[in-house]
């Protein structure tokens, strides 16, 4: 399916932001689409703010898992 194209105007700072997100194999349309369809994680902000102990345990487990992954890596 071939879609037409439109020209839009954006400021240089926004262009630079989009360029940082863009991979070599992506168009700017792909970048904008992925950002527009992305999950709104801002709704999760502060969700765990009262869970300091649990967050500490999660952080320790993540670090352990990362170390284990590197031990298993084959180069």
FENRA-V51136 format. One record per residue. N is the residue number from 1. RES is the residue in one letter. PHI is phi in radians with two decimals (NA if undefined). OMEGA is omega in radians with two decimals (999 if undefined). Layout:
N,RES,PHI,OMEGA + N,RES,PHI,OMEGA
This chain:
1,X,NA,-3.12 + 2,X,-1.72,3.13 + 3,X,-1.85,3.07 + 4,X,-1.27,3.12 + 5,X,-2.27,3.10 + 6,X,-2.26,3.02 + 7,X,-1.71,3.05 + 8,X,-2.19,3.12 + 9,X,-1.88,3.07 + 10,X,-2.31,3.12 + 11,X,-1.32,-3.11 + 12,X,-1.08,-3.13 + 13,X,-1.16,3.09 + 14,X,-1.19,3.08 + 15,X,-1.01,3.14 + 16,X,-1.12,3.08 + 17,X,-1.07,-3.14 + 18,X,-1.09,-3.14 + 19,X,-1.09,3.11 + 20,X,-1.19,3.11 + 21,X,-1.36,-2.99 + 22,X,-1.28,3.02 + 23,X,-1.60,-3.12 + 24,X,-0.99,-3.06 + 25,X,-1.58,-3.10 + 26,X,-1.95,2.95 + 27,X,-1.63,3.06 + 28,X,-1.13,3.06 + 29,X,-1.06,3.10 + 30,X,-1.07,-3.14 + 31,X,-1.10,-3.12 + 32,X,-1.09,3.12 + 33,X,-1.07,-3.11 + 34,X,-1.15,3.09 + 35,X,-1.23,-3.12 + 36,X,-1.23,-3.12 + 37,X,-1.59,-3.08 + 38,X,-1.11,3.11 + 39,X,-1.30,3.12 + 40,X,-1.57,-3.10 + 41,X,-1.33,3.13 + 42,X,-1.10,3.10 + 43,X,-1.20,-3.14 + 44,X,-1.59,-3.09 + 45,X,-0.99,3.09 + 46,X,1.41,-3.07 + 47,X,-1.00,-3.08 + 48,X,-1.87,-3.05 + 49,X,-1.07,3.13 + 50,X,-1.67,-3.03 + 51,X,-2.11,-3.07 + 52,X,-0.99,-3.10 + 53,X,-1.11,3.14 + 54,X,-1.12,3.12 + 55,X,-1.12,3.08 + 56,X,-1.08,3.11 + 57,X,-1.14,3.12 + 58,X,-1.11,-3.14 + 59,X,-1.05,3.12 + 60,X,-1.06,-3.13 + 61,X,-1.17,3.11 + 62,X,-1.10,3.12 + 63,X,-1.08,3.10 + 64,X,-1.10,-3.14 + 65,X,-1.12,3.11 + 66,X,-1.12,3.12 + 67,X,-1.07,3.14 + 68,X,-1.11,-3.14 + 69,X,-1.08,3.14 + 70,X,-1.18,3.11 + 71,X,-1.14,-3.10 + 72,X,-1.50,-3.07 + 73,X,-1.19,3.10 + 74,X,-2.01,-3.13 + 75,X,-1.91,999
